Structure formats: structure tokens, C-alpha cells
Amino acid sequence: MVTVTGSSFQPPSNVRIIPADTDRLRSACQAVRWEVFVIEQQVPFALEIDARDFLDSTVHLAAVDEDDQVVGTVRVLRDSPEQFHLGRLAVLPAARGHGAGSALVTAVHDAVAALLPTAATAVIIAEAQVQAAAMYTKLGYEAVSLQTFMEAGIEHQTMSVTVTGVRQSEQ
């Protein structure tokens, strides 16, 4: 568990966060994103999937329930050595309110911290849907500005958090 700006989070016992590193898991994550963004939120498909989904450097994580079903997903992009971008966080409606979203965000913190040498820091940027901003705040994020913006017809706010590295240097 990574502590970020005084906030720590213990994932619910019924949800595991795993890398979406197989075709089956990536397809399941895309299905979650399709249901949440395209069907529920009516985001045009052409805006939901982009070339960054297929970069070798993009990390996709899956929230898996006790029945081994993917109920949520998130992707992580590395913008620079000191900046990452958390995006496409999606949790199926039936799994919301049980900590899957927070567990995915915390797993992003852990993944980024593992990439950084001990004591090095990096900023994680999230262009959060305004309706989810409170969850990000509880996990240590702060608004970059008070301005909000529309993306795909949904109000968003840019938020960020600083994560400290935990990777031991190789000897």
C-alpha cells in the first residue's frame, strides 16, 4: 500500500487488482469501458478508444471480483519520467460504491511508485469526471485549477497527486 499525501486506502477483500496483460483480460477491460463510456455515458466510440491504448508503454489494470469477473479498469500512460497520466477509469454500475474505483486508483499509485527509485517523485495527472472528484480527493489528489472542462460531453477537472518511489536501486 502506498501512502499519498496522508491518505491510505485498503482495497475491499472482494476485489483484486491485476495487470490486464492477456488478450482475455484486455478484452474484458475494453468491454467494461464500452459499457460505461459508450453505452451508459454515450461517449462516441471514436473518442473512447485511442492509439494510446495500444502503446507498449501503456499499463492497463483490471479490478476482478470474487467470481473472477472484470468489474473495473484503468489505464496508465507515462508522459515523461516524472509524470504519469491516469485515465479511462471505469467501474461497472453493479460494482460501484464498493471500493473498486478507489482500489484501481491506489493500484495506479503502487504501480507508479514501483517504477521510481526510492525517494524519487512523480506526478500523476487525472482528468477526473467532476462526479468522481470526491473519490480522487480522498485518495490525496488536489485540483490543478478550479476550472472544469467538457470532454466528450462530460464535465471534467484536472487533478494531480505526487507519488514517491519505492524501487530499490539495482546493485
N, C-alpha and C positions, 0 to 999 in steps of 0.2 A: 504494500500500500504506500502510495506517495502522499506526503502532506504538502499541500499547496496553500500558501498564504493563510495558515492557521486552520485550514479546513481539511478534514479527513473523512473518508466515506468507506464503509464496509458494504460490499455488494450483497444483495439478498442471496440466501442459500439456494434458492430455486433457479438462479440464473448463473451460467458460466459465460465468461467472455473468452473467445478463442480467435486465433487468426483465421480469416477466411482464405485459406491457402490451397484449397482444392477446387476443382471445377464445380462440384456439387455445392460446396459452401458459398462460392461466389454467385452461383445461380440463385441460391436461396436468398442471399442478401439482395440481389437485384430484384427478386420477387417482392421482398419486403418494401424496398424503395418504390417499386411500381405501385404497390397497393397504397402506400402512404402518400407519396408525392403526386403521382399521375391520377390515380382513381379518387382518393379522398380529397386531396388539396387542389386537384385539377391543374397541376403544373404540366405544361406541354412536354411530351416525351423528349423532344429535341433539346430542351433546356435541362432535363433531369440527368441524362447520361451524357458525359462529355469525354474528350480524349484523355483527360487526366485519370479517368477510371482505369485505363489500360496501361499506364506507365509502370515500368518495373519498380520504380521507387514508391509508388502509392501502396499504402498499407490499408487493407480492409479488415475490420474486426466484426465478429458476429456475436450476438447475445443468444445463447442457446438455453432453452428451458429444460425442465426435468425429463421431458419426453424426447429430448434431442432435436427439437424443432427450433429453427431460427426465428426469433421473435423481434430482433432488432439488429441494426447495423450502423456502422460509422466508417468514414474513410479519413486517412491522414495523409496530407501532402507535405513534403519538405520544400519550403520556399527558398531557404538558404540554410547554412549550417546553424544559425541561431534563431530561425523562425520556421514554425510549422503551421499548418492550416487544418483545423478540424472542420469537417463538413459532411453533408449528407447523412446526418444523424436521423435515423428513422426507427420508430418502435411501433409494432402493430397495435391497433386500438385495444385489443383484449389484454395486452401485456402492459399497458400504460398504468402508471400510478403504483407500480410495484418495485421501482428502483432500477429497471433495465436501462433506462436512459442515463441515469447517474452512473451506473456501473460501466457503461460504454465510455462515457467521458473520462472517468477515473482510469480506465484501461488505456485510453489515449495518453494520459499523463504518465502512466507507468511505462508505456512503450517509448515515449519520447525520452523520459529520464534514463532508460536503459541504453539509449543511443549516445548519450552525452557522458563525457568523462566526469568523474566525481568533482563536484563543486562548480562545474560549468553550468551556465544557464541558457535557456532558450525560451522564447515567447511562443505561445500557442494562440493563434487567432481563430475566433469562431464568429461567423456571420450568423448569429442566432436569430431564429424566429422570435419576435417580441413575446409571444405567448409562452416561450420556454426560457426567457431571460432569468427568471427567478431561480430555476434549477441551476443554471450556469453560475449565478451569483453565490448560491450555497456551496458551490464547488470551487470558489475562490476567484472567479472571473470578475473583471471590472469592465464597465463600459468604456470604450475608447473615446467616445464622444456622446453627447446627449441626442445627436441627430440619428434618426432612423431613416431607412430607405426601403424602397419596394424592389423586390426581386421575385420574378415570376408571379406577380400579383399578391405577394405575401410580405407583410411588414417585417423588416429585419433590423438588427442593431449589431454593430461590430463590437465584440468583447474580446478581452485577452487575459491571459494568466501567464505567469513565469514559473517554469519548472526547473528544478535543479537536478543535474545529472547524478547517476549512481554507478555508472560503469567503472570498474576498476581498470586502471591502465595496465596494458599488457607488458610483461617484463621479459 
